[in-house]
Amino acid sequence: MLILPFSKAKLNVKILITFLLVGTGILINNRTSAENSSIPREKTNSKPIIKDYGTHGQVFNIAEECLLEEIMSRLELAKEDGTLDLLQNEFTEKVKARVLRPVPVPNLTKATINRSWTYNPTFTQETDIVDDKGRVIVAAGTSINALEKLKWGESLILIDGDDQEQVEWASGKTGKIVLTNGAPMLVAKQLKRPVFFDQGGILCHRFKIEAIPAMVEQDGLLLKLSEVSI
């Protein structure tokens, strides 16, 4: 420790601060060195010590069956007691029923008035389409109408196959008959021509058809849709 001579002599302020800083630093450094010297330091290159602490408590072997073997075992049991044949027959009948009579398109009514409108099939790309090198293949804002290159082809005639009046009306029309309800194979046999089905109501939903019979036909670069009261 430094003892500063506080006498009549006037000390320069800078010298006094210097003495204080130096003295404090000496004390701190000495204290730190002394404290650090009493703490043992670990070697940085020391290796971890691995010990076997033995077994504590009861342990059990893993005895889980293979999932595939479990499935095959249950199938064998189902085959022996006839359950498998029953399930296969039920599945076959359900598939046959869906083919003969698909799920009807919901929320359709029979047309009571004539209504017609157009559908524009033009598609506009909202974002740039680029290749693997970042080059723009199709720029955002590009529009294309498929009817400029392709023809729609035959008109579509949408009817309820369970409504005999609609079936007879469609028989005199030229185009592809598409059912929204009923049995396609039976109607095809009756009309002696191919009959299709609007599975999942894709056509009706896309063109916003609400009543049948209805027709879809090309009108220039647009599609004309008509709900017909018969």
Residue frames as qw, qx, qy, qz and C-alpha x, y, z in Angstrom:
[[0.000, 0.889, 0.457, 0.000, 0.00, 0.00, 0.00],
 [0.401, 0.386, -0.016, 0.831, 1.20, 3.49, -0.79],
 [0.279, -0.739, -0.426, 0.441, 1.06, 6.18, 1.86],
 [0.342, 0.689, 0.222, 0.599, 0.65, 9.53, 0.24],
 [0.395, -0.217, -0.339, 0.826, 2.34, 12.48, 2.02],
 [0.056, -0.826, -0.439, -0.349, -0.50, 14.90, 2.71],
 [0.453, -0.402, -0.225, 0.763, 1.55, 17.82, 3.98],
 [0.099, 0.763, 0.111, -0.629, 1.58, 21.45, 3.15],
 [0.124, -0.272, 0.664, 0.686, 3.00, 20.59, -0.27],
 [0.657, 0.436, 0.155, -0.595, 0.49, 20.91, -3.02],
 [0.473, -0.053, 0.825, 0.305, 0.29, 17.87, -5.26],
 [0.302, 0.206, -0.492, -0.790, -0.69, 18.02, -8.85],
 [0.761, 0.096, 0.304, -0.565, -4.13, 16.51, -9.37],
 [0.795, 0.412, -0.389, -0.217, -2.96, 14.35, -12.26],
 [0.277, 0.419, -0.813, 0.295, -0.10, 12.95, -10.16],
 [0.446, -0.148, 0.639, -0.609, -2.52, 12.17, -7.33],
 [0.852, 0.235, 0.056, -0.465, -4.89, 10.30, -9.66],
 [0.638, 0.481, -0.601, -0.019, -1.96, 8.43, -11.14],
 [0.007, -0.355, 0.824, -0.442, -0.79, 7.32, -7.71],
 [0.645, 0.001, 0.468, -0.604, -4.28, 6.21, -6.78],
 [0.850, 0.357, -0.176, -0.344, -4.73, 4.19, -9.97],
 [0.496, 0.475, -0.712, 0.146, -1.31, 2.61, -9.73],
 [0.196, -0.292, 0.767, -0.536, -1.76, 1.77, -6.08],
 [0.765, 0.101, 0.313, -0.554, -5.21, 0.28, -6.61],
 [0.792, 0.431, -0.379, -0.208, -3.96, -1.73, -9.53],
 [0.250, 0.444, -0.813, 0.283, -1.13, -3.12, -7.48],
 [0.434, -0.137, 0.681, -0.573, -3.50, -4.15, -4.72],
 [0.830, 0.259, 0.093, -0.485, -5.98, -5.71, -7.10],
 [0.674, 0.490, -0.548, -0.073, -3.32, -7.56, -9.06],
 [0.057, 0.390, -0.834, 0.386, -1.68, -8.81, -5.89],
 [0.593, -0.022, 0.555, -0.583, -5.00, -9.96, -4.43],
 [0.839, 0.358, -0.108, -0.396, -6.04, -11.64, -7.64],
 [0.513, 0.494, -0.699, 0.067, -2.73, -13.40, -7.97],
 [0.165, -0.294, 0.810, -0.480, -2.88, -14.60, -4.40],
 [0.724, 0.115, 0.394, -0.555, -6.44, -15.90, -4.74],
 [0.795, 0.454, -0.288, -0.280, -5.73, -17.56, -8.07],
 [0.265, 0.513, -0.802, 0.153, -2.63, -19.25, -6.69],
 [0.383, -0.155, 0.780, -0.470, -4.76, -21.13, -4.15],
 [0.801, 0.315, 0.210, -0.465, -7.16, -22.54, -6.80],
 [0.511, -0.190, 0.765, 0.343, -5.93, -25.68, -8.53],
 [0.472, 0.525, -0.276, -0.652, -6.19, -25.51, -12.29],
 [0.856, 0.151, 0.490, -0.060, -7.36, -28.37, -14.42],
 [0.300, -0.288, 0.658, 0.627, -5.34, -29.48, -17.35],
 [0.533, 0.463, -0.081, -0.703, -6.98, -28.57, -20.63],
 [0.514, 0.350, -0.710, -0.330, -5.84, -31.77, -22.27],
 [0.329, -0.153, 0.855, -0.372, -7.20, -34.08, -19.55],
 [0.360, -0.077, -0.801, -0.472, -9.30, -37.01, -20.81],
 [0.670, -0.342, 0.054, -0.656, -12.77, -37.86, -19.38],
 [0.114, -0.244, 0.930, -0.249, -12.80, -40.68, -16.87],
 [0.706, -0.073, -0.433, -0.556, -15.23, -43.50, -17.75],
 [0.193, -0.232, 0.854, -0.423, -16.41, -45.71, -14.91],
 [0.490, -0.240, -0.763, -0.346, -18.77, -48.65, -14.68],
 [0.324, -0.320, 0.425, -0.782, -21.20, -47.84, -11.89],
 [0.106, 0.066, 0.978, -0.168, -22.84, -51.23, -12.09],
 [0.300, -0.394, -0.674, -0.548, -26.55, -52.08, -12.36],
 [0.121, 0.067, 0.571, -0.809, -29.04, -50.45, -10.03],
 [0.623, 0.245, 0.236, -0.705, -32.63, -51.68, -10.01],
 [0.665, 0.171, 0.726, 0.036, -34.35, -54.35, -12.08],
 [0.202, 0.450, -0.480, -0.726, -33.94, -54.38, -15.87],
 [0.743, 0.319, 0.534, -0.248, -36.12, -56.08, -18.46],
 [0.351, -0.058, 0.704, 0.614, -35.42, -57.44, -21.93],
 [0.417, 0.354, -0.133, -0.826, -37.23, -55.85, -24.89],
 [0.304, 0.140, 0.939, 0.081, -39.84, -58.35, -26.07],
 [0.442, 0.529, 0.109, -0.716, -41.82, -56.49, -28.75],
 [0.682, 0.276, 0.660, 0.152, -43.29, -58.45, -31.64],
 [0.179, -0.078, 0.503, 0.842, -42.64, -57.49, -35.26],
 [0.439, 0.385, 0.203, -0.786, -45.56, -55.45, -36.60],
 [0.508, 0.316, -0.591, -0.542, -45.56, -57.32, -39.91],
 [0.240, 0.014, -0.967, 0.084, -45.64, -60.67, -38.13],
 [0.215, 0.279, 0.645, -0.678, -48.52, -59.46, -35.98],
 [0.514, 0.386, -0.118, -0.757, -50.50, -58.40, -39.08],
 [0.468, 0.233, -0.788, -0.326, -49.85, -61.69, -40.85],
 [0.055, -0.066, -0.932, 0.353, -50.85, -63.61, -37.73],
 [0.373, 0.354, 0.451, -0.730, -54.17, -61.79, -37.51],
 [0.536, 0.375, -0.402, -0.641, -54.82, -62.33, -41.21],
 [0.309, 0.121, -0.940, -0.073, -54.24, -66.05, -40.78],
 [0.121, 0.233, 0.804, -0.534, -56.70, -66.14, -37.90],
 [0.458, 0.424, 0.107, -0.774, -59.25, -64.14, -39.95],
 [0.469, 0.309, -0.676, -0.476, -58.79, -66.56, -42.84],
 [0.156, 0.006, -0.976, 0.149, -59.31, -69.60, -40.63],
 [0.161, 0.388, 0.735, -0.533, -62.54, -68.36, -39.03],
 [0.289, 0.587, 0.682, 0.326, -63.95, -66.98, -42.31],
 [0.081, -0.831, -0.222, 0.504, -63.76, -63.30, -41.32],
 [0.217, -0.415, 0.464, 0.752, -61.34, -62.50, -44.16],
 [0.140, 0.287, 0.808, 0.495, -63.66, -63.92, -46.84],
 [0.026, -0.786, -0.599, 0.149, -66.56, -61.96, -45.36],
 [0.157, -0.747, 0.035, 0.645, -64.58, -58.69, -45.44],
 [0.206, -0.179, 0.649, 0.710, -63.47, -59.31, -49.02],
 [0.096, 0.512, 0.804, 0.288, -67.03, -59.97, -50.14],
 [0.079, -0.845, -0.398, 0.349, -68.26, -56.81, -48.40],
 [0.201, -0.586, 0.288, 0.730, -65.53, -54.75, -50.04],
 [0.194, 0.083, 0.774, 0.596, -66.31, -56.22, -53.47],
 [0.045, 0.688, 0.721, 0.077, -70.00, -55.46, -53.10],
 [0.129, -0.821, -0.173, 0.529, -69.30, -51.87, -52.03],
 [0.195, -0.387, 0.501, 0.750, -67.01, -51.27, -55.01],
 [0.139, 0.316, 0.830, 0.437, -69.55, -52.82, -57.38],
 [0.012, -0.793, -0.583, 0.176, -72.32, -50.65, -55.93],
 [0.144, -0.736, 0.066, 0.658, -70.22, -47.48, -56.37],
 [0.179, -0.150, 0.678, 0.697, -69.47, -48.38, -59.98],
 [0.052, 0.485, 0.822, 0.294, -73.07, -49.17, -60.82],
 [0.160, -0.879, -0.377, -0.244, -74.42, -46.15, -58.93],
 [0.458, 0.205, -0.294, 0.814, -71.87, -43.45, -58.02],
 [0.181, -0.528, -0.509, 0.656, -72.47, -40.87, -55.29],
 [0.237, 0.814, 0.465, 0.256, -74.94, -38.24, -56.62],
 [0.278, 0.297, -0.076, 0.910, -73.88, -34.63, -57.08],
 [0.172, -0.562, -0.662, 0.464, -75.44, -32.77, -54.13],
 [0.008, 0.603, 0.211, -0.769, -77.52, -29.59, -54.09],
 [0.039, 0.026, -0.615, -0.787, -78.92, -29.91, -57.62],
 [0.472, 0.402, 0.537, -0.572, -82.57, -29.27, -58.50],
 [0.461, 0.425, 0.691, 0.358, -84.64, -29.83, -61.61],
 [0.116, -0.056, 0.184, 0.974, -84.62, -26.75, -63.87],
 [0.197, 0.670, 0.669, -0.256, -87.90, -24.81, -63.85],
 [0.274, 0.915, 0.021, -0.296, -86.68, -21.86, -65.95],
 [0.793, 0.437, 0.033, 0.423, -84.24, -21.43, -68.80],
 [0.311, -0.910, 0.182, 0.207, -81.01, -19.82, -67.69],
 [0.842, 0.354, 0.024, 0.407, -77.76, -19.32, -69.60],
 [0.237, -0.926, 0.237, 0.174, -74.37, -17.66, -69.00],
 [0.721, 0.582, -0.329, 0.181, -70.77, -17.86, -70.25],
 [0.773, -0.564, 0.165, 0.238, -67.57, -19.12, -68.70],
 [0.377, 0.850, -0.365, 0.048, -64.19, -17.66, -69.63],
 [0.964, -0.178, -0.044, 0.191, -61.50, -20.37, -69.43],
 [0.406, 0.745, -0.300, 0.436, -58.64, -17.84, -69.63],
 [0.798, -0.478, -0.193, 0.311, -55.91, -18.54, -67.07],
 [0.171, 0.891, -0.232, 0.351, -53.56, -15.82, -65.78],
 [0.775, -0.043, -0.425, 0.467, -50.25, -16.73, -64.13],
 [0.353, -0.925, -0.125, -0.068, -49.87, -14.75, -60.90],
 [0.471, -0.750, 0.388, 0.254, -46.11, -15.29, -60.30],
 [0.376, 0.670, -0.594, -0.237, -43.04, -15.86, -62.45],
 [0.979, -0.069, 0.192, 0.003, -42.23, -19.46, -63.33],
 [0.105, 0.814, -0.562, -0.104, -38.48, -19.97, -63.52],
 [0.898, 0.192, -0.393, 0.037, -36.20, -22.87, -64.43],
 [0.843, -0.397, -0.163, 0.323, -33.38, -24.33, -62.34],
 [0.557, 0.092, -0.005, 0.825, -31.07, -21.46, -63.42],
 [0.075, -0.568, -0.355, 0.739, -33.50, -18.72, -62.48],
 [0.018, 0.028, -0.490, -0.871, -34.48, -17.86, -66.03],
 [0.493, 0.289, 0.384, -0.725, -38.12, -16.80, -66.43],
 [0.184, 0.149, 0.904, 0.356, -40.11, -19.32, -68.45],
 [0.098, -0.690, -0.614, -0.369, -43.53, -17.78, -67.91],
 [0.119, 0.205, -0.260, 0.936, -43.74, -14.20, -66.66],
 [0.043, 0.460, 0.703, -0.541, -46.30, -13.13, -64.07],
 [0.322, 0.545, 0.099, -0.768, -49.39, -11.70, -65.71],
 [0.141, 0.185, -0.794, -0.562, -49.22, -14.01, -68.73],
 [0.659, 0.207, 0.421, -0.588, -52.73, -15.07, -69.80],
 [0.099, 0.167, -0.875, -0.444, -53.72, -18.01, -71.98],
 [0.730, 0.156, 0.236, -0.622, -57.02, -19.32, -73.24],
 [0.459, -0.137, 0.863, 0.159, -56.92, -23.00, -74.12],
 [0.592, 0.595, 0.521, -0.155, -59.72, -22.52, -76.63],
 [0.241, 0.832, -0.310, -0.392, -57.30, -20.52, -78.80],
 [0.063, 0.484, -0.847, -0.210, -55.40, -23.76, -79.50],
 [0.045, 0.089, 0.995, -0.024, -57.88, -26.53, -78.72],
 [0.474, -0.256, -0.397, -0.743, -61.52, -27.18, -79.45],
 [0.521, -0.236, 0.541, -0.617, -63.98, -28.07, -76.71],
 [0.062, 0.013, -0.977, -0.202, -65.43, -30.83, -78.85],
 [0.319, -0.464, -0.752, -0.342, -68.87, -32.31, -78.28],
 [0.376, -0.544, 0.105, -0.743, -71.35, -30.56, -76.04],
 [0.137, -0.001, -0.901, 0.411, -71.90, -31.96, -72.56],
 [0.546, -0.403, -0.361, -0.640, -75.47, -32.89, -71.61],
 [0.057, 0.140, -0.801, 0.580, -75.91, -33.17, -67.84],
 [0.639, -0.305, -0.344, -0.617, -79.00, -35.00, -66.62],
 [0.518, -0.299, 0.661, -0.453, -80.42, -37.00, -63.72],
 [0.267, 0.170, -0.897, -0.308, -80.32, -40.63, -64.82],
 [0.060, 0.275, 0.904, -0.322, -83.18, -41.52, -62.49],
 [0.369, 0.544, 0.243, -0.713, -85.49, -38.99, -64.14],
 [0.567, 0.285, 0.721, 0.278, -86.95, -40.73, -67.19],
 [0.316, 0.908, 0.257, -0.092, -88.15, -37.43, -68.64],
 [0.100, -0.861, 0.399, 0.299, -84.59, -36.08, -68.68],
 [0.532, -0.196, 0.763, 0.309, -83.23, -39.33, -70.13],
 [0.530, 0.577, 0.603, 0.150, -85.70, -39.17, -73.03],
 [0.157, 0.972, 0.015, -0.176, -84.92, -35.48, -73.58],
 [0.283, -0.698, 0.570, 0.327, -81.17, -36.21, -73.75],
 [0.685, 0.103, 0.690, 0.210, -81.70, -39.08, -76.19],
 [0.518, 0.763, 0.353, 0.157, -82.54, -36.61, -78.95],
 [0.063, -0.963, 0.218, 0.148, -79.48, -34.41, -78.31],
 [0.810, 0.430, -0.234, 0.324, -76.03, -34.62, -79.89],
 [0.039, -0.762, 0.473, -0.440, -73.20, -34.67, -77.40],
 [0.414, 0.106, -0.843, 0.326, -71.79, -36.57, -74.42],
 [0.622, -0.602, -0.288, -0.408, -74.34, -37.53, -71.80],
 [0.279, 0.271, -0.671, 0.631, -73.09, -36.94, -68.26],
 [0.563, -0.588, -0.558, -0.164, -75.15, -38.13, -65.30],
 [0.073, -0.540, 0.432, -0.719, -75.30, -36.27, -62.00],
 [0.568, -0.161, 0.626, -0.509, -77.34, -39.08, -60.45],
 [0.888, 0.259, 0.003, -0.381, -78.40, -42.59, -61.37],
 [0.786, -0.191, 0.554, 0.195, -76.84, -45.72, -62.88],
 [0.159, 0.652, -0.464, -0.579, -74.62, -44.98, -65.91],
 [0.122, -0.136, 0.939, 0.290, -74.56, -48.56, -67.18],
 [0.313, 0.499, 0.786, -0.188, -78.33, -48.86, -67.16],
 [0.289, 0.803, 0.095, -0.512, -78.80, -45.53, -68.94],
 [0.024, 0.536, -0.674, -0.508, -76.11, -46.43, -71.47],
 [0.227, 0.121, 0.956, 0.143, -77.89, -49.71, -72.19],
 [0.317, 0.679, 0.576, -0.328, -81.21, -47.89, -72.58],
 [0.266, 0.853, -0.076, -0.442, -79.84, -45.19, -74.92],
 [0.896, 0.245, 0.242, 0.280, -77.35, -47.49, -76.65],
 [0.401, 0.772, -0.168, 0.465, -74.56, -44.93, -76.36],
 [0.549, 0.018, -0.524, 0.651, -71.73, -44.18, -73.90],
 [0.373, -0.847, -0.214, -0.313, -72.75, -42.44, -70.69],
 [0.441, 0.299, -0.489, 0.691, -70.45, -40.67, -68.24],
 [0.509, -0.727, -0.454, 0.077, -70.79, -39.47, -64.64],
 [0.085, 0.804, -0.206, 0.551, -69.81, -36.18, -63.01],
 [0.760, -0.249, -0.492, 0.344, -67.71, -37.76, -60.25],
 [0.435, -0.346, -0.334, 0.761, -67.48, -35.52, -57.22],
 [0.137, 0.899, 0.394, -0.133, -69.51, -32.84, -59.00],
 [0.487, -0.289, 0.231, 0.791, -66.37, -31.38, -60.60],
 [0.176, 0.366, 0.530, 0.745, -68.19, -30.06, -63.68],
 [0.240, -0.799, -0.511, -0.209, -71.18, -28.69, -61.79],
 [0.493, -0.723, -0.141, 0.462, -68.98, -26.94, -59.24],
 [0.450, -0.137, 0.311, 0.826, -66.59, -25.52, -61.83],
 [0.035, 0.325, 0.506, 0.798, -69.34, -24.12, -64.03],
 [0.187, 0.090, 0.459, -0.864, -71.68, -23.25, -61.11],
 [0.439, -0.197, -0.671, -0.564, -74.53, -25.39, -62.43],
 [0.291, -0.103, 0.615, -0.726, -77.41, -25.44, -59.95],
 [0.723, 0.263, 0.399, -0.498, -80.21, -27.13, -61.93],
 [0.121, -0.180, 0.869, 0.445, -80.48, -29.86, -64.54],
 [0.834, 0.221, 0.251, 0.438, -80.81, -30.74, -67.32],
 [0.084, -0.892, 0.189, 0.401, -77.94, -28.51, -68.37],
 [0.831, 0.457, 0.131, 0.289, -75.61, -28.17, -71.34],
 [0.352, -0.734, 0.296, 0.499, -72.01, -27.02, -71.81],
 [0.735, 0.500, 0.337, 0.310, -70.90, -26.02, -75.32],
 [0.468, -0.218, 0.149, 0.844, -68.25, -23.85, -76.95],
 [0.248, 0.910, 0.332, 0.005, -69.11, -20.32, -78.08],
 [0.341, 0.865, -0.241, 0.280, -66.01, -18.84, -79.70],
 [0.396, 0.385, -0.642, 0.531, -63.35, -18.41, -76.99],
 [0.414, -0.281, 0.482, -0.719, -65.95, -18.86, -74.26],
 [0.121, -0.174, -0.977, -0.015, -68.06, -21.73, -72.96],
 [0.464, -0.256, -0.136, -0.837, -71.81, -21.32, -73.00],
 [0.051, -0.097, -0.935, 0.336, -73.74, -22.93, -70.16],
 [0.481, -0.213, -0.283, -0.802, -77.48, -23.47, -70.18],
 [0.220, 0.120, 0.870, -0.424, -79.98, -24.82, -67.67],
 [0.310, -0.074, -0.603, -0.732, -83.02, -26.05, -69.63],
 [0.508, 0.090, 0.570, -0.639, -86.58, -26.36, -68.39],
 [0.213, 0.033, -0.851, -0.479, -88.34, -29.31, -70.07]]
